[in-house]
Amino acid sequence: MIKRLCAVVLLTVGLVACSPPNLGHVVPRAAAPEGLTAPSPTPTTTPRPGPQPEEKHSGKGNASVPMAWPTRLGFVTFDCPKCSGHVAVNTENELIVNDIGPYKGTQWINDMPGRQAKTFTIKANAAWTLTITDESGLPVLEPGKPLTGKSEAVFAVPDGVTSVAVATKKSGRTAVWVHSGDYSELPVNQLGDYTGSVPVSGPAFVSVEGDGTWTVTAS
């Protein structure tokens, strides 16, 4: 199945640009003055808020969906089992789904301080559901117990975990995100399959993106 469409067409100069999808989680960092080294940002740990009720939306075809989710990390599962053609979900800040054909996957929102998502813009040609949960709705990576699946997924990493092994198969592109404290980083972003371990200090969250199958194991 062909995945990941060109996102920008620059008609005014006759050029076509294709940007890697799902890179909205990158937090830009200011450059240091010449001759100085920019200090690494000190990770901050904001106390986790209490439980948040699930928020669910459903519809058919293209739609603009206001959300009631507060200013906190949320985990969005979009499911369109009968979709064909281009499937996309955007917030004001990022593109969280960009695929072709039937789709079901999970991504996070509100991982960047001060950039709260308020509306989803959905492109689809069939019936869909969109569900937002807090971390209680995520699968938990228990040390030594591998989880397998396909498409985009997010996992909760408990305290005591120091690394997560990731293996993907039949993937055109593999990306692994880690969210810890108030920051997200992208330790893996490559074409094709990936096999390796990513340092993760729990509690944290790990996102695996690709169009093939994956196996993840915490240790």
Order of alpha helices (4+ residues) and beta strands (2+ residues): beta-beta-beta-beta-beta-beta-beta-beta-beta-beta-beta-beta-beta-beta-beta-beta-beta-beta
